[in-house]
Amino acid sequence: MTLFKSDYFHNMDLADIRDKVEAGERLSFEDGVRLFHCPEPLAVGALAHRVRTRLHGDRTFYVVNRHVNYTNVCVNGCEFCAYQREEGQSGGFVLTREDVLAKLEAAPLPPREVHIVGGCHPKLGLDYFEDILSTVHKHYPDAVLKCFTAVEIAHFARLENISTHEVLTRLKAAGLGMMPGGGAEIFAERVRERLCPRKATADEWLAIHEQAHGLGLKTNGTMLFGHIETIEERVDHLVRLRESQDRSHGYTCFIPLPFLTENSKLTIDNPLTGLEELKTIAVCRLMLDNIPHIKAYWVMLGVKQAQAALKFGADDFDGTVVEEKIGHEAGATSEQGLSRSELEDMIRGCGCTPVERDGFFNAI
């Protein structure tokens, strides 16, 4: 590739980082900060695409999945959240087991992955979640149940006055197959104190994921970016997640989530640009050398931006989704769901080869 043999990266003051990428060497915290400060997003994107291609070629993964949000009632009251309602507030809801099944049965295709998350409800006991998991597992025995963020796990443990390890053990016995990565936001204490002081801490989030890995459960990681965090805090987040993966080896995929400003209590003076989103996705691919997959989450990026992300380090296009509430209440303008053929056409339109997968990234 002539781009990698020219003076291009030298002129961008990235020649040494380019050499590390070519050699497969780990990038430092300082490297990550320099990548964010590079004035040319295409240079960072080219490096990330090099890594993506080395790992996956032109393959781009997608899954036939179904999202279910079981409640929007939540005690955390995070500053940035447009989804949360107080108990008894207009618009609040809680799904029954039958409601969850009805949503799954209404999906155009039987899901290979069921994604269930919600708010931290003050009165829903662990038996409610065990019942939902066991019921869904009975009706969809071949689907991977990817359910409950670490924040929800910590909340369940507090309500039941038991350890998070016991919560995970009981949920796994009921059918839990893996965990999503939500609730990580930004690990920096300064940011969490401002935006989500009632939510599980960064250390709790990481510890719960590592407990899940110890039980044989795979998990995802996330980062919510583009609000009040600094560049250094973004890089710190990525480094801490990378160190967690070094310890427990259970993260399957990482999802960079751009902050959506609509209906939020949080006022942002300089909202994200499209190029900043793409550069951030690229830096995530470059820094997270031990996490195999980077997701272009089309729900929050928008379909066209998610397609562009496939050239900036991302290799997964998520899935059919069918219905999603959290991102859309924050201002996402994407479709609620996509068909299998739409996903494949979008991936092929980027010059990539679509690969249908299950929740564990096994090709179908």
URGINOR-V556202 format. One record per pair of residues at least 24 apart in sequence whose ideal C-beta (glycine too) atoms are under 10 Angstrom apart, sorted by the first residue. I is the first residue (numbers start at 1). J is the second residue. If there is no record, write none. Layout:
i->I j->J
i->I j->J
//
This chain:
i->1 j->46
i->1 j->49
i->1 j->50
i->1 j->53
i->3 j->42
i->3 j->43
i->3 j->46
i->3 j->47
i->3 j->50
i->4 j->46
i->4 j->47
i->4 j->50
i->8 j->40
i->8 j->42
i->8 j->43
i->8 j->46
i->9 j->38
i->9 j->40
i->9 j->43
i->9 j->46
i->9 j->47
i->11 j->40
i->11 j->43
i->12 j->38
i->12 j->39
i->12 j->40
i->12 j->42
i->12 j->43
i->12 j->44
i->12 j->46
i->12 j->47
i->13 j->37
i->13 j->38
i->13 j->39
i->13 j->43
i->14 j->38
i->14 j->40
i->14 j->43
i->14 j->44
i->14 j->46
i->14 j->47
i->17 j->43
i->17 j->44
i->17 j->47
i->17 j->286
i->18 j->43
i->18 j->46
i->18 j->47
i->18 j->50
i->20 j->47
i->20 j->286
i->20 j->289
i->21 j->46
i->21 j->47
i->21 j->48
i->21 j->50
i->21 j->51
i->21 j->54
i->21 j->286
i->21 j->289
i->22 j->47
i->22 j->50
i->22 j->51
i->22 j->54
i->24 j->51
i->24 j->54
i->24 j->289
i->25 j->289
i->26 j->242
i->26 j->246
i->26 j->286
i->26 j->287
i->26 j->289
i->26 j->290
i->27 j->235
i->27 j->238
i->27 j->239
i->27 j->242
i->27 j->283
i->27 j->286
i->27 j->287
i->27 j->288
i->27 j->289
i->28 j->235
i->28 j->239
i->28 j->287
i->29 j->232
i->29 j->235
i->29 j->236
i->29 j->238
i->29 j->239
i->29 j->287
i->30 j->235
i->31 j->235
i->31 j->283
i->31 j->286
i->31 j->287
i->32 j->231
i->32 j->232
i->32 j->234
i->32 j->235
i->32 j->236
i->32 j->237
i->32 j->238
i->32 j->239
i->32 j->283
i->32 j->284
i->32 j->286
i->32 j->287
i->33 j->230
i->33 j->231
i->33 j->232
i->33 j->234
i->33 j->235
i->33 j->236
i->33 j->283
i->34 j->231
i->34 j->235
i->34 j->283
i->35 j->231
i->35 j->235
i->35 j->279
i->35 j->280
i->35 j->282
i->35 j->283
i->35 j->286
i->35 j->287
i->36 j->230
i->36 j->231
i->36 j->232
i->36 j->234
i->36 j->235
i->36 j->276
i->36 j->279
i->36 j->280
i->36 j->282
i->36 j->283
i->37 j->231
i->38 j->279
i->38 j->282
i->38 j->283
i->40 j->275
i->40 j->279
i->41 j->273
i->41 j->274
i->41 j->275
i->41 j->276
i->41 j->277
i->41 j->278
i->41 j->279
i->41 j->280
i->41 j->282
i->41 j->283
i->41 j->312
i->42 j->275
i->42 j->278
i->42 j->279
i->42 j->282
i->42 j->311
i->42 j->312
i->43 j->279
i->43 j->282
i->44 j->275
i->44 j->278
i->44 j->279
i->44 j->280
i->44 j->281
i->44 j->282
i->44 j->283
i->44 j->285
i->44 j->286
i->44 j->312
i->44 j->313
i->45 j->275
i->45 j->278
i->45 j->279
i->45 j->281
i->45 j->282
i->45 j->283
i->45 j->285
i->45 j->286
i->45 j->308
i->45 j->309
i->45 j->311
i->45 j->312
i->45 j->313
i->46 j->282
i->46 j->311
i->46 j->312
i->46 j->313
i->47 j->282
i->47 j->283
i->47 j->285
i->47 j->286
i->47 j->312
i->47 j->313
i->48 j->278
i->48 j->279
i->48 j->281
i->48 j->282
i->48 j->283
i->48 j->284
i->48 j->285
i->48 j->286
i->48 j->287
i->48 j->294
i->48 j->309
i->48 j->311
i->48 j->312
i->48 j->313
i->48 j->314
i->49 j->282
i->49 j->285
i->49 j->310
i->49 j->311
i->49 j->312
i->49 j->313
i->49 j->314
i->50 j->285
i->50 j->286
i->50 j->313
i->51 j->282
i->51 j->285
i->51 j->286
i->51 j->288
i->51 j->289
i->51 j->294
i->51 j->313
i->51 j->315
i->52 j->282
i->52 j->285
i->52 j->286
i->52 j->293
i->52 j->294
i->52 j->309
i->52 j->310
i->52 j->311
i->52 j->312
i->52 j->313
i->52 j->314
i->52 j->315
i->53 j->311
i->53 j->313
i->53 j->315
i->55 j->285
i->55 j->289
i->55 j->292
i->55 j->293
i->55 j->294
i->55 j->313
i->55 j->315
i->56 j->292
i->56 j->293
i->56 j->294
i->56 j->314
i->56 j->315
i->56 j->316
i->56 j->352
i->56 j->353
i->56 j->355
i->57 j->315
i->57 j->352
i->57 j->353
i->57 j->355
i->58 j->310
i->58 j->315
i->58 j->347
i->58 j->350
i->58 j->351
i->58 j->352
i->58 j->353
i->58 j->354
i->58 j->355
i->59 j->315
i->59 j->316
i->59 j->347
i->59 j->352
i->59 j->353
i->59 j->354
i->59 j->355
i->59 j->357
i->59 j->363
i->60 j->296
i->60 j->307
i->60 j->310
i->60 j->314
i->60 j->315
i->60 j->316
i->60 j->317
i->60 j->343
i->60 j->344
i->60 j->346
i->60 j->347
i->60 j->348
i->60 j->350
i->60 j->351
i->60 j->352
i->60 j->353
i->60 j->354
i->60 j->355
i->61 j->253
i->61 j->293
i->61 j->295
i->61 j->314
i->61 j->315
i->61 j->316
i->61 j->317
i->61 j->318
i->61 j->319
i->61 j->347
i->61 j->352
i->61 j->353
i->61 j->354
i->61 j->355
i->61 j->356
i->61 j->357
i->61 j->358
i->61 j->361
i->61 j->362
i->61 j->363
i->61 j->364
i->62 j->298
i->62 j->316
i->62 j->317
i->62 j->318
i->62 j->319
i->62 j->320
i->62 j->338
i->62 j->340
i->62 j->342
i->62 j->343
i->62 j->344
i->62 j->346
i->62 j->347
i->62 j->354
i->62 j->355
i->62 j->356
i->62 j->357
i->62 j->364
i->63 j->111
i->63 j->112
i->63 j->113
i->63 j->115
i->63 j->144
i->63 j->146
i->63 j->316
i->63 j->317
i->63 j->318
i->63 j->319
i->63 j->320
i->63 j->321
i->63 j->340
i->63 j->343
i->63 j->355
i->63 j->356
i->63 j->357
i->63 j->358
i->63 j->359
i->63 j->360
i->63 j->361
i->63 j->364
i->64 j->107
i->64 j->108
i->64 j->109
i->64 j->110
i->64 j->111
i->64 j->112
i->64 j->113
i->64 j->143
i->64 j->319
i->64 j->320
i->64 j->321
i->64 j->322
i->64 j->339
i->64 j->340
i->64 j->343
i->64 j->356
i->64 j->357
i->64 j->358
i->64 j->364
i->65 j->107
i->65 j->109
i->65 j->111
i->65 j->112
i->65 j->113
i->65 j->114
i->65 j->115
i->65 j->143
i->65 j->144
i->65 j->146
i->65 j->318
i->65 j->319
i->65 j->320
i->65 j->321
i->65 j->322
i->65 j->337
i->65 j->357
i->65 j->358
i->65 j->359
i->66 j->100
i->66 j->103
i->66 j->104
i->66 j->105
i->66 j->106
i->66 j->107
i->66 j->108
i->66 j->109
i->66 j->110
i->66 j->111
i->66 j->112
i->66 j->113
i->66 j->114
i->66 j->115
i->66 j->116
i->66 j->136
i->66 j->140
i->66 j->143
i->66 j->319
i->66 j->320
i->66 j->321
i->66 j->322
i->66 j->323
i->66 j->324
i->66 j->337
i->67 j->103
i->67 j->107
i->67 j->111
i->67 j->113
i->67 j->114
i->67 j->115
i->67 j->116
i->67 j->117
i->67 j->146
i->67 j->180
i->67 j->299
i->67 j->318
i->67 j->319
i->67 j->320
i->67 j->321
i->67 j->322
i->67 j->323
i->67 j->324
i->67 j->325
i->67 j->326
i->67 j->327
i->67 j->336
i->67 j->337
i->68 j->95
i->68 j->99
i->68 j->100
i->68 j->101
i->68 j->103
i->68 j->104
i->68 j->107
i->68 j->111
i->68 j->114
i->68 j->115
i->68 j->116
i->68 j->117
i->68 j->118
i->68 j->132
i->68 j->136
i->68 j->147
i->68 j->322
i->68 j->323
i->68 j->324
i->68 j->325
i->69 j->93
i->69 j->95
i->69 j->103
i->69 j->115
i->69 j->116
i->69 j->117
i->69 j->118
i->69 j->119
i->69 j->323
i->69 j->324
i->69 j->325
i->69 j->326
i->69 j->329
i->70 j->94
i->70 j->95
i->70 j->96
i->70 j->97
i->70 j->99
i->70 j->100
i->70 j->103
i->70 j->116
i->70 j->117
i->70 j->118
i->70 j->119
i->70 j->121
i->70 j->124
i->70 j->128
i->70 j->129
i->70 j->132
i->70 j->147
i->70 j->148
i->70 j->152
i->71 j->95
i->71 j->117
i->71 j->118
i->71 j->119
i->71 j->120
i->71 j->121
i->71 j->124
i->71 j->128
i->72 j->118
i->72 j->119
i->72 j->121
i->72 j->325
i->72 j->326
i->72 j->329
i->73 j->118
i->73 j->119
i->73 j->120
i->73 j->121
i->73 j->122
i->73 j->123
i->73 j->124
i->74 j->118
i->74 j->119
i->74 j->120
i->74 j->121
i->74 j->122
i->74 j->151
i->74 j->152
i->74 j->155
i->74 j->198
i->74 j->199
i->75 j->119
i->75 j->120
i->75 j->121
i->75 j->122
i->75 j->123
i->75 j->155
i->75 j->158
i->75 j->159
i->75 j->198
i->75 j->199
i->76 j->119
i->76 j->120
i->76 j->151
i->76 j->155
i->76 j->183
i->76 j->196
i->76 j->197
i->76 j->198
i->76 j->199
i->76 j->200
i->77 j->119
i->77 j->120
i->77 j->196
i->77 j->197
i->77 j->198
i->77 j->199
i->77 j->265
i->78 j->119
i->78 j->151
i->78 j->183
i->78 j->185
i->78 j->192
i->78 j->195
i->78 j->196
i->78 j->197
i->78 j->198
i->78 j->199
i->78 j->264
i->78 j->265
i->78 j->266
i->79 j->194
i->79 j->195
i->79 j->196
i->79 j->197
i->79 j->227
i->79 j->228
i->79 j->264
i->79 j->265
i->79 j->266
i->80 j->185
i->80 j->194
i->80 j->195
i->80 j->196
i->80 j->224
i->80 j->227
i->80 j->228
i->80 j->259
i->80 j->260
i->80 j->261
i->80 j->264
i->80 j->265
i->80 j->266
i->80 j->268
i->80 j->330
i->81 j->119
i->81 j->195
i->81 j->196
i->81 j->199
i->81 j->263
i->81 j->264
i->81 j->265
i->81 j->266
i->81 j->326
i->81 j->329
i->81 j->330
i->82 j->260
i->82 j->261
i->82 j->262
i->82 j->263
i->82 j->264
i->82 j->265
i->82 j->266
i->82 j->325
i->82 j->326
i->82 j->327
i->82 j->328
i->82 j->329
i->82 j->330
i->82 j->331
i->82 j->332
i->83 j->118
i->83 j->119
i->83 j->263
i->83 j->325
i->83 j->326
i->83 j->327
i->83 j->328
i->83 j->329
i->83 j->330
i->84 j->119
i->84 j->120
i->84 j->326
i->84 j->329
i->85 j->119
i->86 j->119
i->86 j->122
i->87 j->119
i->87 j->121
i->87 j->122
i->87 j->123
i->91 j->329
i->92 j->119
i->92 j->121
i->93 j->118
i->93 j->119
i->93 j->325
i->94 j->118
i->94 j->119
i->94 j->121
i->94 j->123
i->94 j->124
i->94 j->128
i->95 j->128
i->95 j->132
i->96 j->128
i->96 j->131
i->96 j->132
i->97 j->128
i->97 j->131
i->97 j->132
i->97 j->133
i->97 j->134
i->97 j->135
i->97 j->136
i->98 j->135
i->99 j->132
i->100 j->131
i->100 j->132
i->100 j->133
i->100 j->135
i->100 j->136
i->100 j->139
i->101 j->132
i->101 j->135
i->101 j->136
i->101 j->138
i->101 j->139
i->101 j->140
i->103 j->322
i->103 j->323
i->104 j->135
i->104 j->136
i->104 j->139
i->104 j->140
i->104 j->143
i->104 j->322
i->105 j->139
i->105 j->140
i->106 j->322
i->106 j->323
i->107 j->320
i->107 j->321
i->107 j->322
i->107 j->323
i->107 j->337
i->108 j->320
i->108 j->322
i->108 j->337
i->108 j->339
i->108 j->340
i->109 j->320
i->109 j->322
i->109 j->339
i->109 j->340
i->110 j->139
i->110 j->140
i->110 j->142
i->110 j->143
i->111 j->136
i->111 j->140
i->111 j->142
i->111 j->143
i->111 j->144
i->111 j->145
i->111 j->319
i->111 j->320
i->111 j->321
i->111 j->322
i->111 j->359
i->112 j->140
i->112 j->142
i->112 j->143
i->112 j->144
i->112 j->319
i->112 j->320
i->112 j->356
i->112 j->357
i->112 j->358
i->112 j->359
i->112 j->360
i->112 j->362
i->112 j->364
i->113 j->140
i->113 j->143
i->113 j->144
i->113 j->145
i->113 j->146
i->113 j->177
i->113 j->178
i->113 j->318
i->113 j->319
i->113 j->320
i->113 j->357
i->113 j->358
i->113 j->359
i->113 j->360
i->114 j->139
i->114 j->140
i->114 j->143
i->114 j->144
i->114 j->145
i->114 j->146
i->114 j->147
i->114 j->175
i->114 j->177
i->114 j->359
i->115 j->144
i->115 j->145
i->115 j->146
i->115 j->147
i->115 j->178
i->115 j->180
i->115 j->182
i->115 j->220
i->115 j->318
i->115 j->319
i->115 j->321
i->115 j->322
i->115 j->324
i->115 j->359
i->116 j->145
i->116 j->146
i->116 j->147
i->116 j->148
i->116 j->152
i->116 j->176
i->116 j->180
i->117 j->146
i->117 j->147
i->117 j->148
i->117 j->149
i->117 j->151
i->117 j->152
i->117 j->179
i->117 j->180
i->117 j->182
i->117 j->183
i->117 j->325
i->117 j->326
i->118 j->147
i->118 j->148
i->118 j->149
i->118 j->152
i->118 j->325
i->118 j->326
i->119 j->151
i->119 j->152
i->119 j->155
i->119 j->326
i->120 j->149
i->120 j->151
i->120 j->152
i->120 j->154
i->120 j->155
i->120 j->156
i->120 j->158
i->120 j->159
i->120 j->183
i->120 j->198
i->120 j->199
i->120 j->200
i->121 j->152
i->121 j->155
i->121 j->156
i->121 j->159
i->122 j->155
i->122 j->159
i->123 j->159
i->124 j->152
i->124 j->155
i->124 j->156
i->124 j->159
i->125 j->156
i->125 j->159
i->125 j->160
i->126 j->156
i->126 j->157
i->126 j->159
i->126 j->160
i->126 j->162
i->126 j->166
i->126 j->167
i->126 j->170
i->126 j->171
i->126 j->174
i->127 j->160
i->127 j->170
i->127 j->174
i->128 j->156
i->129 j->153
i->129 j->156
i->129 j->167
i->129 j->170
i->129 j->171
i->129 j->174
i->129 j->176
i->130 j->167
i->130 j->170
i->130 j->171
i->130 j->173
i->130 j->174
i->130 j->175
i->130 j->176
i->131 j->174
i->132 j->174
i->132 j->175
i->133 j->170
i->133 j->171
i->133 j->172
i->133 j->173
i->133 j->174
i->133 j->175
i->133 j->176
i->133 j->177
i->134 j->171
i->134 j->173
i->134 j->174
i->134 j->175
i->134 j->176
i->135 j->174
i->135 j->175
i->136 j->174
i->136 j->175
i->137 j->174
i->137 j->175
i->137 j->176
i->137 j->177
i->138 j->175
i->140 j->175
i->141 j->175
i->142 j->358
i->143 j->175
i->143 j->177
i->143 j->358
i->143 j->359
i->144 j->175
i->144 j->176
i->144 j->177
i->144 j->178
i->144 j->218
i->144 j->358
i->144 j->359
i->144 j->360
i->144 j->362
i->145 j->171
i->145 j->172
i->145 j->174
i->145 j->175
i->145 j->176
i->145 j->177
i->145 j->178
i->145 j->179
i->145 j->359
i->146 j->176
i->146 j->177
i->146 j->178
i->146 j->179
i->146 j->180
i->146 j->181
i->146 j->217
i->146 j->218
i->146 j->219
i->146 j->220
i->146 j->252
i->146 j->359
i->146 j->360
i->147 j->171
i->147 j->174
i->147 j->175
i->147 j->176
i->147 j->177
i->147 j->178
i->147 j->179
i->147 j->180
i->148 j->176
i->148 j->179
i->148 j->180
i->148 j->182
i->148 j->183
i->148 j->208
i->148 j->212
i->149 j->179
i->149 j->180
i->149 j->181
i->149 j->182
i->149 j->183
i->149 j->184
i->149 j->199
i->149 j->200
i->149 j->205
i->149 j->208
i->149 j->209
i->149 j->219
i->149 j->220
i->149 j->222
i->150 j->179
i->150 j->180
i->150 j->181
i->150 j->182
i->150 j->183
i->150 j->184
i->150 j->199
i->150 j->200
i->150 j->204
i->150 j->205
i->150 j->206
i->150 j->207
i->150 j->208
i->150 j->209
i->150 j->210
i->150 j->211
i->150 j->212
i->150 j->219
i->151 j->182
i->151 j->183
i->151 j->184
i->151 j->185
i->151 j->196
i->151 j->198
i->151 j->199
i->151 j->200
i->151 j->201
i->151 j->204
i->151 j->205
i->151 j->208
i->152 j->179
i->152 j->180
i->152 j->182
i->152 j->183
i->152 j->200
i->152 j->208
i->153 j->179
i->153 j->183
i->153 j->200
i->153 j->204
i->153 j->205
i->153 j->208
i->153 j->209
i->153 j->211
i->153 j->212
i->154 j->183
i->154 j->199
i->154 j->200
i->154 j->201
i->154 j->204
i->154 j->205
i->154 j->207
i->154 j->208
i->155 j->183
i->155 j->198
i->155 j->199
i->155 j->200
i->157 j->200
i->157 j->204
i->157 j->208
i->158 j->200
i->163 j->211
i->164 j->200
i->164 j->204
i->164 j->207
i->164 j->208
i->164 j->211
i->164 j->212
i->165 j->207
i->165 j->208
i->165 j->211
i->165 j->212
i->165 j->214
i->165 j->215
i->167 j->208
i->167 j->211
i->168 j->208
i->168 j->211
i->168 j->212
i->168 j->214
i->168 j->215
i->168 j->217
i->169 j->211
i->169 j->215
i->171 j->212
i->171 j->215
i->171 j->217
i->172 j->212
i->172 j->215
i->172 j->216
i->172 j->217
i->176 j->212
i->176 j->215
i->176 j->217
i->177 j->216
i->177 j->217
i->177 j->218
i->177 j->358
i->177 j->359
i->177 j->360
i->178 j->212
i->178 j->216
i->178 j->217
i->178 j->218
i->178 j->219
i->178 j->220
i->178 j->250
i->178 j->252
i->178 j->253
i->178 j->359
i->178 j->360
i->179 j->208
i->179 j->209
i->179 j->212
i->179 j->213
i->179 j->217
i->179 j->218
i->179 j->219
i->179 j->220
i->179 j->250
i->179 j->251
i->179 j->252
i->180 j->219
i->180 j->220
i->180 j->221
i->180 j->222
i->180 j->253
i->180 j->255
i->181 j->205
i->181 j->209
i->181 j->219
i->181 j->220
i->181 j->221
i->181 j->222
i->181 j->223
i->181 j->241
i->181 j->251
i->181 j->252
i->181 j->253
i->181 j->254
i->181 j->255
i->181 j->257
i->181 j->295
i->182 j->220
i->182 j->221
i->182 j->222
i->182 j->224
i->182 j->255
i->182 j->257
i->182 j->326
i->183 j->208
i->183 j->222
i->183 j->224
i->184 j->209
i->184 j->220
i->184 j->221
i->184 j->222
i->184 j->223
i->184 j->224
i->184 j->237
i->184 j->240
i->184 j->241
i->184 j->254
i->184 j->255
i->184 j->257
i->185 j->222
i->185 j->223
i->185 j->224
i->185 j->225
i->185 j->227
i->185 j->229
i->185 j->237
i->185 j->257
i->185 j->259
i->186 j->223
i->186 j->224
i->186 j->225
i->186 j->227
i->186 j->228
i->186 j->229
i->186 j->230
i->186 j->233
i->186 j->234
i->186 j->236
i->186 j->237
i->186 j->259
i->187 j->223
i->187 j->229
i->187 j->233
i->187 j->234
i->187 j->236
i->187 j->237
i->187 j->238
i->187 j->239
i->187 j->240
i->187 j->241
i->188 j->228
i->188 j->229
i->188 j->230
i->188 j->232
i->188 j->233
i->188 j->234
i->188 j->236
i->188 j->237
i->188 j->240
i->189 j->233
i->190 j->228
i->190 j->229
i->190 j->230
i->190 j->233
i->191 j->224
i->191 j->227
i->191 j->228
i->191 j->229
i->191 j->230
i->191 j->233
i->191 j->237
i->194 j->227
i->194 j->228
i->194 j->229
i->194 j->266
i->195 j->224
i->195 j->227
i->195 j->228
i->195 j->229
i->195 j->259
i->195 j->265
i->195 j->266
i->196 j->224
i->202 j->236
i->202 j->237
i->202 j->240
i->202 j->241
i->203 j->240
i->205 j->240
i->205 j->241
i->205 j->244
i->206 j->240
i->206 j->241
i->206 j->243
i->206 j->244
i->206 j->247
i->206 j->248
i->207 j->244
i->209 j->241
i->209 j->244
i->209 j->245
i->209 j->248
i->209 j->250
i->209 j->251
i->210 j->244
i->210 j->245
i->210 j->247
i->210 j->248
i->210 j->249
i->210 j->250
i->210 j->251
i->211 j->248
i->211 j->250
i->212 j->248
i->212 j->250
i->213 j->244
i->213 j->245
i->213 j->247
i->213 j->248
i->213 j->249
i->213 j->250
i->213 j->251
i->214 j->248
i->214 j->250
i->215 j->250
i->216 j->250
i->217 j->250
i->218 j->249
i->218 j->250
i->218 j->251
i->218 j->252
i->218 j->253
i->218 j->359
i->218 j->360
i->218 j->361
i->219 j->244
i->219 j->248
i->219 j->250
i->219 j->251
i->219 j->252
i->219 j->253
i->220 j->250
i->220 j->251
i->220 j->252
i->220 j->253
i->220 j->254
i->220 j->255
i->220 j->291
i->220 j->293
i->220 j->295
i->220 j->359
i->221 j->245
i->221 j->250
i->221 j->251
i->221 j->252
i->221 j->253
i->221 j->254
i->221 j->255
i->221 j->256
i->221 j->284
i->221 j->288
i->221 j->291
i->222 j->253
i->222 j->254
i->222 j->255
i->222 j->256
i->222 j->257
i->222 j->295
i->222 j->297
i->223 j->254
i->223 j->255
i->223 j->256
i->223 j->257
i->223 j->258
i->223 j->280
i->223 j->284
i->223 j->288
i->224 j->255
i->224 j->256
i->224 j->257
i->224 j->258
i->224 j->259
i->224 j->260
i->224 j->300
i->225 j->256
i->225 j->257
i->225 j->258
i->225 j->259
i->225 j->272
i->225 j->276
i->225 j->277
i->225 j->280
i->225 j->281
i->225 j->283
i->225 j->284
i->226 j->256
i->226 j->257
i->226 j->258
i->226 j->259
i->226 j->260
i->226 j->261
i->226 j->268
i->226 j->270
i->226 j->271
i->226 j->272
i->226 j->273
i->226 j->276
i->226 j->277
i->226 j->280
i->227 j->258
i->227 j->259
i->227 j->260
i->227 j->261
i->227 j->264
i->227 j->266
i->227 j->267
i->227 j->268
i->227 j->271
i->227 j->272
i->228 j->259
i->228 j->266
i->228 j->267
i->228 j->268
i->228 j->269
i->229 j->259
i->231 j->280
i->231 j->283
i->234 j->280
i->234 j->283
i->234 j->284
i->234 j->287
i->235 j->283
i->235 j->287
i->237 j->284
i->237 j->287
i->238 j->280
i->238 j->283
i->238 j->284
i->238 j->286
i->238 j->287
i->238 j->288
i->238 j->291
i->239 j->287
i->239 j->288
i->241 j->284
i->241 j->287
i->241 j->288
i->241 j->290
i->241 j->291
i->242 j->287
i->242 j->288
i->242 j->289
i->242 j->290
i->242 j->291
i->243 j->290
i->244 j->290
i->244 j->291
i->245 j->288
i->245 j->289
i->245 j->290
i->245 j->291
i->245 j->292
i->246 j->290
i->249 j->290
i->249 j->291
i->251 j->288
i->251 j->290
i->251 j->291
i->251 j->292
i->251 j->293
i->252 j->291
i->252 j->292
i->252 j->293
i->252 j->295
i->252 j->316
i->252 j->359
i->252 j->360
i->252 j->361
i->253 j->288
i->253 j->291
i->253 j->292
i->253 j->293
i->253 j->294
i->253 j->295
i->253 j->315
i->253 j->316
i->253 j->318
i->253 j->359
i->253 j->360
i->253 j->361
i->254 j->281
i->254 j->284
i->254 j->285
i->254 j->287
i->254 j->288
i->254 j->291
i->254 j->292
i->254 j->293
i->254 j->294
i->254 j->295
i->254 j->314
i->254 j->316
i->255 j->281
i->255 j->284
i->255 j->293
i->255 j->294
i->255 j->295
i->255 j->296
i->255 j->297
i->255 j->300
i->255 j->314
i->255 j->316
i->255 j->318
i->256 j->280
i->256 j->281
i->256 j->282
i->256 j->283
i->256 j->284
i->256 j->285
i->256 j->288
i->256 j->294
i->256 j->295
i->256 j->296
i->256 j->297
i->256 j->300
i->256 j->301
i->256 j->309
i->256 j->313
i->256 j->314
i->257 j->295
i->257 j->297
i->257 j->299
i->257 j->300
i->257 j->301
i->257 j->327
i->258 j->297
i->258 j->300
i->258 j->301
i->258 j->302
i->258 j->305
i->258 j->327
i->258 j->332
i->259 j->300
i->259 j->330
i->259 j->331
i->260 j->300
i->260 j->326
i->260 j->327
i->260 j->328
i->260 j->329
i->260 j->330
i->260 j->331
i->260 j->332
i->260 j->333
i->261 j->330
i->261 j->331
i->262 j->328
i->262 j->329
i->262 j->330
i->262 j->331
i->262 j->332
i->262 j->333
i->263 j->328
i->263 j->329
i->263 j->330
i->263 j->331
i->264 j->329
i->264 j->330
i->264 j->331
i->274 j->301
i->274 j->302
i->274 j->304
i->274 j->305
i->274 j->308
i->275 j->308
i->275 j->312
i->277 j->301
i->277 j->302
i->277 j->305
i->277 j->306
i->277 j->308
i->277 j->309
i->277 j->312
i->278 j->305
i->278 j->308
i->278 j->309
i->278 j->311
i->278 j->312
i->278 j->313
i->278 j->314
i->279 j->312
i->279 j->313
i->280 j->309
i->280 j->312
i->280 j->313
i->281 j->305
i->281 j->306
i->281 j->308
i->281 j->309
i->281 j->310
i->281 j->311
i->281 j->312
i->281 j->313
i->281 j->314
i->282 j->309
i->282 j->311
i->282 j->312
i->282 j->313
i->282 j->314
i->283 j->312
i->283 j->313
i->284 j->312
i->284 j->313
i->284 j->314
i->285 j->309
i->285 j->312
i->285 j->313
i->285 j->314
i->285 j->315
i->286 j->313
i->288 j->313
i->292 j->316
i->292 j->361
i->293 j->357
i->293 j->361
i->295 j->319
i->296 j->347
i->296 j->350
i->297 j->321
i->297 j->324
i->297 j->327
i->297 j->332
i->297 j->334
i->298 j->332
i->298 j->334
i->298 j->335
i->298 j->338
i->298 j->343
i->298 j->346
i->299 j->324
i->299 j->326
i->299 j->327
i->299 j->328
i->299 j->332
i->299 j->334
i->299 j->335
i->299 j->336
i->299 j->337
i->299 j->338
i->300 j->324
i->300 j->326
i->300 j->327
i->300 j->328
i->300 j->330
i->300 j->331
i->300 j->332
i->300 j->334
i->301 j->327
i->301 j->332
i->301 j->334
i->302 j->332
i->302 j->333
i->302 j->334
i->302 j->335
i->303 j->333
i->303 j->334
i->303 j->335
i->303 j->338
i->303 j->342
i->303 j->343
i->303 j->346
i->304 j->334
i->304 j->346
i->305 j->334
i->306 j->334
i->306 j->346
i->306 j->347
i->306 j->350
i->307 j->346
i->307 j->347
i->307 j->349
i->307 j->350
i->307 j->352
i->308 j->350
i->309 j->350
i->310 j->346
i->310 j->347
i->310 j->349
i->310 j->350
i->310 j->351
i->310 j->352
i->311 j->350
i->311 j->351
i->311 j->352
i->315 j->352
i->315 j->355
i->315 j->361
i->316 j->355
i->316 j->357
i->316 j->361
i->317 j->343
i->317 j->344
i->317 j->346
i->317 j->347
i->317 j->350
i->317 j->352
i->317 j->354
i->317 j->355
i->318 j->343
i->319 j->343
i->319 j->356
i->319 j->357
i->319 j->359
//
